Every structure is written in C-alpha cells, then in structure tokens.
C-alpha cells in the first residue's frame, strides 16, 4: 500500500471511530455501535502503527518523537494525490 492510500484508509478509520464515539455519547446501550467503534478504533491503531513503521511518526508525541524532528517537514515532501 502506498503512502497516500495508507493515509486515506487511516483517516477513514479514524473518522468512523470518532463518529461512532459521538453517537455512543447519546446511545450508550447500543451494543452494535459499540462493537463497530471497537472495530474501527482497532483498525485505526493498526494503520497508524503500519504508517509509522514504514514512513515515520504521524505526530510529535509518539514513541519515536525525537524522529519527528529528523524527518522532512510536510512542505518538504513531494506532493501526492491524496
């Protein structure tokens, strides 16, 4: 999976997890939604770990935070068609 596709999938999983989180704020007894939230949260964590393993940290507060400063800044990357 290339970098842009991986970022798109990560963004989608994070969005779905967040929307389900908001839904569960008002529908606490919805077990199906709770399971979907766990599924998307787990998927987002997997994709995030894969991205960081292949391309470096996504944020400054990850385990390899010092690496954040060594990587090129976002404006230094060649633009991709994300």
C-alpha positions as CSV (number, residue, x, y, z in Angstrom):
1,X,0.0,0.0,0.0
2,X,1.4,3.4,-0.9
3,X,1.7,6.3,1.4
4,X,-1.3,8.3,0.2
5,X,-3.6,5.2,0.2
6,X,-2.5,4.3,3.7
7,X,-3.2,7.9,4.9
8,X,-6.6,7.8,3.3
9,X,-7.5,4.5,4.9
10,X,-6.2,5.7,8.3
11,X,-8.2,8.9,8.0
12,X,-11.4,6.9,7.1
13,X,-11.0,4.6,10.1
14,X,-10.3,7.5,12.5
15,X,-13.4,9.3,11.2
16,X,-15.6,6.3,11.6
17,X,-14.3,5.7,15.1
18,X,-14.9,9.3,16.1
19,X,-18.4,9.5,14.6
20,X,-19.3,6.3,16.5
21,X,-17.8,7.7,19.6
22,X,-20.1,10.8,19.3
23,X,-23.1,8.5,18.6
24,X,-22.4,6.4,21.7
25,X,-22.4,9.6,23.8
26,X,-26.2,9.6,23.4
27,X,-26.8,5.9,22.7
28,X,-24.8,4.1,25.5
29,X,-26.8,0.9,25.2
30,X,-26.2,0.3,21.5
31,X,-24.0,-2.8,21.6
32,X,-23.8,-3.0,17.8
33,X,-22.4,0.6,17.6
34,X,-20.0,-0.1,20.5
35,X,-18.6,-3.2,18.6
36,X,-18.3,-1.1,15.4
37,X,-16.4,1.6,17.4
38,X,-14.0,-1.0,18.8
39,X,-13.5,-2.4,15.3
40,X,-12.7,1.0,13.7
41,X,-10.6,2.1,16.7
42,X,-8.5,-1.1,16.4
43,X,-8.2,-0.7,12.6
44,X,-7.1,2.9,13.0
45,X,-4.4,1.8,15.6
46,X,-3.2,-0.9,13.2
47,X,-3.0,1.5,10.2
48,X,-1.3,4.1,12.4
49,X,1.3,1.6,13.5
50,X,1.9,0.5,9.9
51,X,2.3,4.0,8.7
52,X,4.7,4.9,11.5
53,X,6.8,1.8,10.8
54,X,7.0,2.5,7.1
55,X,7.1,6.3,6.9
56,X,7.9,7.7,10.4
57,X,5.8,9.3,13.1
58,X,2.5,10.9,12.4
59,X,2.7,13.2,15.4
60,X,5.3,14.5,17.7
61,X,4.1,12.6,20.8
62,X,4.7,9.0,19.6
63,X,7.4,6.7,21.0
64,X,9.8,7.9,18.3
65,X,9.1,11.6,19.0
66,X,12.7,12.6,18.5
67,X,12.5,11.1,15.0
68,X,9.8,13.7,14.2
69,X,12.4,16.5,14.2
70,X,14.7,14.5,11.8
71,X,12.0,13.8,9.2
72,X,11.3,16.2,6.4
73,X,8.6,18.8,7.3
74,X,5.3,18.4,5.4
75,X,6.1,21.2,2.9
76,X,9.4,19.4,2.1
77,X,7.6,16.3,0.7
78,X,6.8,15.9,-2.9
79,X,3.1,16.5,-3.2
80,X,0.9,13.4,-3.6
81,X,-2.6,13.0,-4.9
82,X,-4.3,12.2,-1.6
